[in-house]
Amino acid sequence: MTIEAHIRELDSRHDKLDDLIEMESKRPGSDTLQLASLKKQKLKLKEQIESLRRGD
């Protein structure tokens, strides 16, 4: 897999997590622990994407 393809895959996963976070936050009685976990996953993906783009 090329770096560009890997970045696209990570971007896709990042976008899906963003959608899940939005859905969970709008849900009545949303689970704050679940939201925190999703946000951490999203941040890790963002860091991976930025690292690949920088060439680290």
C-alpha positions as CSV (number, residue, x, y, z in Angstrom):
1,M,0.0,0.0,0.0
2,T,1.4,3.4,-0.9
3,I,1.6,6.2,1.6
4,E,-1.1,8.1,-0.2
5,A,-3.5,5.2,-0.1
6,H,-2.7,4.7,3.6
7,I,-3.4,8.3,4.3
8,R,-6.7,8.1,2.4
9,E,-7.7,5.0,4.4
10,L,-6.8,6.8,7.7
11,D,-8.8,9.9,6.5
12,S,-11.8,7.7,5.8
13,R,-11.6,6.2,9.3
14,H,-11.2,9.7,10.8
15,D,-14.3,10.9,9.0
16,K,-16.3,7.9,10.2
17,L,-15.2,8.6,13.8
18,D,-16.3,12.2,13.3
19,D,-19.7,11.1,12.2
20,L,-20.0,8.7,15.2
21,I,-19.0,11.4,17.6
22,E,-21.6,13.8,16.2
23,M,-24.3,11.1,16.4
24,E,-23.4,10.1,20.0
25,S,-23.2,13.7,21.2
26,K,-26.7,14.4,19.8
27,R,-28.2,11.4,21.4
28,P,-30.2,12.0,24.6
29,G,-28.2,10.6,27.5
30,S,-25.1,10.3,25.5
31,D,-22.3,8.2,27.0
32,T,-19.5,10.6,28.0
33,L,-17.0,7.7,28.3
34,Q,-17.8,6.5,24.8
35,L,-17.5,10.0,23.5
36,A,-14.1,10.4,25.1
37,S,-12.9,7.1,23.7
38,L,-14.1,8.1,20.2
39,K,-12.3,11.4,20.4
40,K,-9.1,9.8,21.5
41,Q,-9.2,7.4,18.6
42,K,-9.9,10.3,16.2
43,L,-6.9,12.3,17.6
44,K,-4.6,9.3,17.2
45,L,-5.7,8.9,13.6
46,K,-5.1,12.6,13.0
47,E,-1.6,12.3,14.5
48,Q,-0.8,9.3,12.3
49,I,-2.0,11.2,9.2
50,E,0.0,14.3,10.0
51,S,3.1,12.1,10.7
52,L,2.7,10.4,7.3
53,R,2.3,13.7,5.5
54,R,5.5,15.1,7.2
55,G,7.4,11.9,6.3
56,D,8.2,10.9,9.9
